[in-house]
Amino acid sequence: MARYLGKEFNRLELISRVGDPAQIARAVPSTLAGGKAEGVDAVQLSTGSGLDFTVLPGRGMDIPFASFKGRTLGFFSGTGITSPAYFEEPGFGWLRSAFFGLLTTCGIVSSGFPDVQDGIPYGLHGRISNAAAEDVRISQEWEGDEYVICVEGKLREARAFGENMRLNRKIQTRLGWEKLIIQDRVENNGFEPQPLMMLYHFNFGFPLLGPAAEVVGPIIKREPRDEEARKDSGVEESLIFPEPQRDYREKVFFYSLGADKDGNTFISLLNSDIGDGSPLGIVLRFNRNELPRFTHWKMPRQGFYVTGLEPGTVGPLGRSKEIARGGCPQLNGQDSWSATIELEILQEHGAFQRIRDEAEALRHP
């Protein structure tokens, strides 16, 4: 059944009331125009529940904009959306085209800090977020009494005489849903093993992020990345946020998360008052067997007020360090790897308490 206006409708009941389902839920393709965004393909999706978001087949199948009932969920940087033609790969050049958005994907064969390995330079967070998708497909169709909306595309990361990788991404939502599901499959189309360095850089900003917000999940252990993260009670205060601070320097933490017997876990950002007295939160659900590492990026800085909740196969230390520490998975030639991440919106205090109870149960299974 499809849920709309707080009621359950079957297919016949809904199509009796509209000329086309796009009247209340839709995916609309477009091509961006003007400035550095010129020519970037985009798809605007709306579920009819108040969840609206944009997918960019022209930029990594990432999600720059997302809102719920007019309230912004993600963070959008001053770079704006830029075409892959402006991508600067070496060193920290990635930052010149980093809009962040709700999701920026890092990888495939490198992510985290810039690095050089075997004489080959790898820039910050890899290349895949600046790749344009091929074989893009939008589907909007009834499956029984559910109206399912999907955007799919394939992204190449390849180098002559080097890696030959492909990311197949499907982003799905449904009429009436307050969530979306990202399903990824990475294929090694070459014959040599390659590091699998996928990092899902989910970024949350104002008004979802604020002094009444808190990171909640089955967190068993918190570790600072460096001295900057440790100082000024960094670890103790890692889960909460101040008002925007002048000249704040980023703090990065690594969390160990509890999971159920099948590896399912989650992390959430819950804000009990976004400024108008109402609660708003998100929860990211994923599987620890697919995405064993979790990074929290905290950056409550004036003009750059954001926090990143980042499940991944690796952390952000850089290619050679992640490989050296022994935790970087290898994807063999002609093999594939898959992961699913679900993002759901929460808007009730009762839902917040259920999340807290679930976190406590997973911490002590």
Secondary structure, 3 states (H helix, E strand, C coil): CEEECCEEECHHHHHCCCCCHHHCCEEEEEECCCHHHCCCEEEEEECCCCEEEEEECCCCCEECCEEECCEECCEECCCCCCCHHHCCCCCCHHHHHCCEECEEEEECCCCCCCEEECCEEECCCECHHHCCCEEEEEEEEEECCEEEEEEEEEEEEECCCCCEEEEEEEEEEECCCCEEEEEEEEEECCCCCEECCCEEEEEEECCCCCCCEEEECCEEEEEECCHHHHCCCCCCCCCECCCCECCCCCEEEEEEECCCCCCEEEEEEEECCCCCCCCEEEEEEEECCCCCEEEEEEEEECCEEEEEEEEECCCCCCHHHHHHCCCCCEECCCCEEEEEEEEEEECCHHHHHHHHHHHHHHHCC
